[in-house]
Amino acid sequence: MSQEISEKTDDRLETIFKLQKGLAGMMNLDRYPKDSEGRVSALCTAIIHEAVELQRTTNWKWWKTPTPFNKADAREELIDIWHFVVQASLELNLTPDDIVEEYKRKNEINRERQRNGY
């Protein structure tokens, strides 16, 4: 990845993180778990439920007559997942730079696995 592309991506991730921090600052967090582990667990639950909502935009039920795929609805559900993933990243003190580095590290592991018939 060129330096220019990397910087552009980092800037976009910084923007997303800043927006998420602002949104979190607006929320009533009375029912939000007080400990980090509890918050990460709650965010995992939210991610799972949003993933189910995303799946519901598809015709995964092979026994049912398919309906037209609504990409706009699917995109909205995917962005909901992003909100919770970014919040979980914040809970784990990951910065956009950390995410890029961790992604590269894990991507290389996955590539190696594919090269070795994983």
ZIRA-V732782 format. One record per helix or strand. SS is the DSSP state (hx for helix, st for strand). FROM is the first residue (numbers start at 0). TO is the last residue. Records with the same first field share a line. If there is no record, write none. Layout:
BEGIN
SS->FROM-TO, FROM-TO
END
This chain:
BEGIN
hx->2-25, 35-54, 70-90, 95-114
END
